[in-house]
Amino acid sequence: MSMIFGVPLAVLSGQLLIGVINGAFYALLSLGLAVIFGLLKIINFAHGAMYMLGAMATVILFDTLGVNYWVALFLAPLLVGVVGVLVEYFLLRRIAGQDHIYSLLLTFGAALLIQGVLTNIYGVSGLRYSMPDLFKGGINLGFMFLPYYRAWVIVIALVVCFGTWFMIEKTKLGAYLRAGTEDSQLMQGFGINVPLLISLTYGFGVMLAAFAGVLAAPIYSVTPVMGSHILITVFAVVVIGGMGSIGGAIITGILMGVIEGLTKTFYPPASSAVIFLVMVVVLMFRPAGLFGKEA
């Protein structure tokens, strides 16, 4: 049996695969946070709740209406995006221009409210969502077994992440988004509906979280508290990459997933803390994050 630093190749490969999958989720979630903070300067502590809503909506749509995975992949993020637009319109717009702490506290309260209501209805034992038939099974690569669904998650997450980066950084729509949030009065002078632009941007950011939730539904137990479990880690990833850095969120998310997977292989007790250790080290030497701009 092939060994690398005393670890069987199959074990190392398996943990790396788990790390890349976790990294794909970190990338999607941190990308949504980076979009919302980078463009709107909102610290969205409801992001984990939106991730959970995406997964819960997938299960509920299937159980009540028989909506299959492929429809839910588009419908669930759209529904959660509508929730996000309503949150921005009725809540966040009231504190626009205030200190970041207000948006953090408001979205944290909204997240607790959403989580509490769903916990009261569904409990915390977890709902199950079966794997789509197309992705059952996997392929033997010789040194490891790669489940089809895990491969799909990695590919579609990367496509969505880099598609979002391209849209914001390289297209005219992205230029409008950046200009509208940096100089709203100028853009309104050109006839751009800036309040609507802000609402749609926030809605898009939470749609990314909900999309990650749909992808997670067949892999993880779907519970009302699943978002709170991953949120702090995702915030650490965003801080490491640089608050508001779109490309940094993607690269750092995948990188932290891989580092976490390697740590589980070589020193499991540190795996739950390694991302926070990296965050501390990065902040000591580069407070703006690896890809953030120094003030």
C-alpha positions as CSV (number, residue, x, y, z in Angstrom):
1,M,0.0,0.0,0.0
2,S,1.4,3.4,-1.0
3,M,2.2,5.7,2.0
4,I,2.8,9.4,2.2
5,F,4.4,10.6,5.4
6,G,3.2,7.5,7.0
7,V,-0.4,7.9,5.9
8,P,-2.0,5.5,3.4
9,L,-2.6,7.2,0.0
10,A,-6.3,6.2,0.1
11,V,-6.8,7.8,3.5
12,L,-5.0,11.0,2.4
13,S,-6.9,11.2,-0.9
14,G,-10.2,10.7,0.9
15,Q,-9.5,13.5,3.4
16,L,-8.3,15.8,0.6
17,L,-11.6,15.1,-1.3
18,I,-13.6,16.0,1.9
19,G,-11.4,19.1,2.2
20,V,-12.1,20.2,-1.4
21,I,-15.8,19.6,-0.9
22,N,-15.9,21.6,2.3
23,G,-13.8,24.2,0.5
24,A,-16.4,24.4,-2.2
25,F,-19.0,25.2,0.4
26,Y,-16.7,27.7,2.1
27,A,-16.1,29.4,-1.2
28,L,-19.8,29.7,-2.1
29,L,-20.7,31.0,1.3
30,S,-17.8,33.3,1.7
31,L,-18.4,34.6,-1.8
32,G,-21.9,35.6,-0.9
33,L,-20.6,37.4,2.3
34,A,-17.9,39.1,0.3
35,V,-20.4,40.3,-2.3
36,I,-22.7,41.7,0.4
37,F,-19.9,43.4,2.4
38,G,-17.8,44.4,-0.5
39,L,-20.6,46.1,-2.4
40,L,-23.0,47.1,0.4
41,K,-20.8,47.3,3.5
42,I,-23.3,45.1,5.3
43,I,-21.9,42.5,7.8
44,N,-24.5,39.8,7.1
45,F,-24.8,37.5,10.2
46,A,-28.0,36.0,8.7
47,H,-25.9,34.3,6.0
48,G,-25.9,31.0,7.8
49,A,-29.6,31.2,8.2
50,M,-30.0,31.7,4.4
51,Y,-27.8,28.7,3.8
52,M,-30.0,26.7,6.1
53,L,-33.2,28.0,4.4
54,G,-31.8,26.8,1.0
55,A,-31.4,23.3,2.3
56,M,-34.7,23.4,4.3
57,A,-36.6,24.7,1.2
58,T,-35.2,21.9,-0.9
59,V,-36.5,19.3,1.5
60,I,-39.9,21.0,2.1
61,L,-40.5,21.5,-1.6
62,F,-39.9,17.8,-2.2
63,D,-42.0,16.6,0.7
64,T,-45.0,18.9,0.1
65,L,-45.0,19.5,-3.7
66,G,-42.8,16.7,-5.0
67,V,-40.3,19.2,-6.5
68,N,-37.2,17.4,-7.7
69,Y,-33.6,18.3,-7.1
70,W,-33.0,20.0,-10.5
71,V,-36.0,22.3,-10.0
72,A,-35.1,23.0,-6.4
73,L,-31.6,23.9,-7.5
74,F,-33.0,27.0,-9.1
75,L,-36.3,27.5,-7.2
76,A,-35.0,27.3,-3.6
77,P,-32.2,30.0,-4.1
78,L,-34.8,32.2,-5.9
79,L,-37.3,31.9,-2.9
80,V,-34.5,32.6,-0.4
81,G,-33.4,35.5,-2.6
82,V,-36.9,37.0,-2.3
83,V,-36.6,36.6,1.5
84,G,-33.2,38.5,1.3
85,V,-34.7,41.3,-0.8
86,L,-37.5,41.7,1.8
87,V,-35.0,41.7,4.7
88,E,-33.0,44.4,2.9
89,Y,-36.1,46.5,2.1
90,F,-37.9,46.4,5.4
91,L,-34.9,46.1,7.9
92,L,-31.5,46.9,6.5
93,R,-32.6,49.9,4.5
94,R,-33.7,51.6,7.8
95,I,-30.1,51.5,9.1
96,A,-28.3,52.4,5.8
97,G,-25.2,54.5,6.4
98,Q,-25.0,53.6,10.1
99,D,-22.0,51.9,11.7
100,H,-21.3,48.2,10.6
101,I,-22.2,47.0,14.1
102,Y,-25.9,47.8,13.5
103,S,-26.2,45.6,10.4
104,L,-24.3,42.8,12.3
105,L,-26.7,43.0,15.3
106,L,-29.8,43.3,13.1
107,T,-29.0,40.4,10.8
108,F,-27.9,38.3,13.9
109,G,-31.3,38.9,15.4
110,A,-33.0,38.0,12.1
111,A,-31.0,34.8,11.9
112,L,-32.0,33.8,15.5
113,L,-35.6,34.5,14.7
114,I,-35.6,32.4,11.5
115,Q,-33.7,29.6,13.3
116,G,-36.0,29.7,16.3
117,V,-39.2,29.5,14.2
118,L,-38.0,26.6,12.1
119,T,-36.6,24.7,15.2
120,N,-40.1,25.1,16.8
121,I,-41.7,23.5,13.7
122,Y,-39.2,20.9,12.6
123,G,-37.0,20.3,15.7
124,V,-33.3,19.7,15.5
125,S,-33.1,16.0,14.8
126,G,-32.5,16.6,11.1
127,L,-34.4,16.0,7.9
128,R,-33.2,13.6,5.2
129,Y,-33.0,14.3,1.5
130,S,-32.2,11.5,-0.8
131,M,-29.4,11.6,-3.4
132,P,-30.6,12.3,-7.0
133,D,-30.6,9.1,-9.0
134,L,-28.3,10.5,-11.6
135,F,-25.5,10.9,-9.0
136,K,-25.8,7.6,-7.1
137,G,-22.6,5.6,-7.2
138,G,-19.1,6.8,-8.2
139,I,-15.9,6.0,-10.0
140,N,-12.9,4.1,-8.8
141,L,-9.8,6.1,-9.5
142,G,-7.5,3.4,-8.3
143,F,-6.2,5.3,-5.3
144,M,-9.6,6.4,-4.1
145,F,-13.4,6.1,-4.7
146,L,-14.9,9.4,-6.0
147,P,-18.7,9.6,-5.6
148,Y,-20.4,11.2,-8.5
149,Y,-22.3,13.7,-6.4
150,R,-19.2,15.0,-4.6
151,A,-17.6,15.6,-8.0
152,W,-20.7,17.5,-9.1
153,V,-20.7,19.7,-6.0
154,I,-17.0,20.6,-6.7
155,V,-17.6,21.4,-10.4
156,I,-20.8,23.4,-10.1
157,A,-19.5,25.3,-7.0
158,L,-16.4,26.4,-9.0
159,V,-18.5,27.3,-12.0
160,V,-20.9,29.5,-10.0
161,C,-18.0,31.1,-8.0
162,F,-15.9,32.1,-11.0
163,G,-19.0,33.1,-13.0
164,T,-19.9,35.4,-10.1
165,W,-16.4,36.8,-10.0
166,F,-16.4,37.4,-13.8
167,M,-19.8,39.1,-13.7
168,I,-18.8,41.5,-10.9
169,E,-15.3,42.3,-12.0
170,K,-15.4,42.1,-15.8
171,T,-18.9,43.1,-17.0
172,K,-20.8,46.3,-17.4
173,L,-23.4,45.1,-14.8
174,G,-20.6,44.6,-12.3
175,A,-19.4,48.1,-13.0
176,Y,-22.9,49.5,-12.3
177,L,-23.0,47.5,-9.1
178,R,-19.7,48.9,-7.9
179,A,-20.5,52.4,-9.0
180,G,-24.0,52.4,-7.5
181,T,-22.8,51.5,-4.1
182,E,-19.7,53.8,-4.1
183,D,-21.5,56.9,-5.5
184,S,-25.2,56.4,-5.4
185,Q,-26.1,60.0,-6.1
186,L,-24.1,60.1,-9.3
187,M,-25.7,56.8,-10.5
188,Q,-29.2,58.1,-9.6
189,G,-28.4,61.1,-11.7
190,F,-27.9,58.8,-14.7
191,G,-31.3,57.2,-14.1
192,I,-30.2,54.1,-12.2
193,N,-32.6,52.9,-9.5
194,V,-29.9,52.5,-6.8
195,P,-32.2,51.3,-4.0
196,L,-33.5,48.5,-6.2
197,L,-29.9,47.7,-7.2
198,I,-28.9,47.4,-3.5
199,S,-31.9,45.2,-2.8
200,L,-31.1,42.9,-5.7
201,T,-27.4,42.7,-4.7
202,Y,-28.3,41.6,-1.2
203,G,-30.8,39.1,-2.7
204,F,-28.1,37.8,-5.0
205,G,-25.6,37.4,-2.1
206,V,-28.1,35.3,0.0
207,M,-29.0,33.3,-3.2
208,L,-25.4,32.1,-3.3
209,A,-25.8,30.9,0.3
210,A,-29.1,29.2,-0.5
211,F,-27.5,27.5,-3.5
212,A,-24.9,26.1,-1.3
213,G,-27.7,24.9,1.0
214,V,-29.3,23.0,-1.9
215,L,-26.0,21.4,-2.8
216,A,-25.6,20.4,0.9
217,A,-29.0,18.8,1.3
218,P,-28.2,15.4,-0.1
219,I,-24.8,15.2,1.8
220,Y,-25.5,16.6,5.3
221,S,-28.4,16.3,7.8
222,V,-30.7,19.2,7.1
223,T,-31.5,21.0,10.4
224,P,-32.6,24.5,11.4
225,V,-29.2,24.9,13.2
226,M,-26.9,23.8,10.3
227,G,-26.3,27.4,9.3
228,S,-25.0,28.5,12.7
229,H,-22.5,25.6,12.7
230,I,-20.7,26.8,9.6
231,L,-21.2,30.6,9.8
232,I,-18.3,31.4,12.1
233,T,-15.9,29.3,10.0
234,V,-17.0,31.1,6.8
235,F,-16.5,34.5,8.5
236,A,-13.0,33.4,9.4
237,V,-12.4,32.5,5.7
238,V,-13.7,35.9,4.6
239,V,-11.4,37.6,7.0
240,I,-8.4,35.6,5.8
241,G,-9.2,36.4,2.2
242,G,-9.9,40.0,2.8
243,M,-13.3,41.5,3.7
244,G,-15.0,42.4,0.4
245,S,-12.5,40.6,-1.8
246,I,-14.5,38.6,-4.3
247,G,-11.6,36.6,-5.8
248,G,-10.0,36.3,-2.3
249,A,-13.2,34.7,-0.9
250,I,-13.2,32.0,-3.6
251,I,-9.5,31.1,-3.4
252,T,-9.3,31.2,0.3
253,G,-12.5,29.1,0.7
254,I,-11.0,26.3,-1.3
255,L,-7.6,26.6,0.2
256,M,-9.0,26.5,3.8
257,G,-11.0,23.4,3.0
258,V,-7.9,21.7,1.8
259,I,-5.8,22.8,4.8
260,E,-8.6,21.6,7.1
261,G,-8.7,18.2,5.3
262,L,-4.9,17.8,5.6
263,T,-5.0,18.7,9.2
264,K,-7.6,16.0,9.8
265,T,-5.2,13.5,8.3
266,F,-2.0,14.4,10.1
267,Y,-3.2,15.9,13.4
268,P,-7.0,15.5,13.8
269,P,-7.3,17.3,17.2
270,A,-6.4,20.6,15.5
271,S,-8.7,20.3,12.5
272,S,-11.5,22.3,14.1
273,A,-9.2,25.1,15.0
274,V,-6.7,25.3,12.1
275,I,-8.7,27.9,10.1
276,F,-8.9,30.2,13.1
277,L,-5.2,29.7,13.7
278,V,-4.5,30.7,10.1
279,M,-6.8,33.8,10.6
280,V,-4.8,34.9,13.6
281,V,-1.5,34.6,11.8
282,V,-2.8,36.4,8.7
283,L,-4.3,39.3,10.8
284,M,-0.9,39.6,12.7
285,F,1.0,40.2,9.5
286,R,-1.6,41.5,7.0
287,P,-4.7,42.9,8.8
288,A,-6.5,43.5,5.5
289,G,-6.4,39.8,4.6
290,L,-4.4,38.0,1.9
291,F,-6.3,39.6,-1.0
292,G,-7.7,42.7,0.7
293,K,-6.7,46.3,0.0
294,E,-4.8,48.1,2.8
295,A,-6.6,51.1,4.0
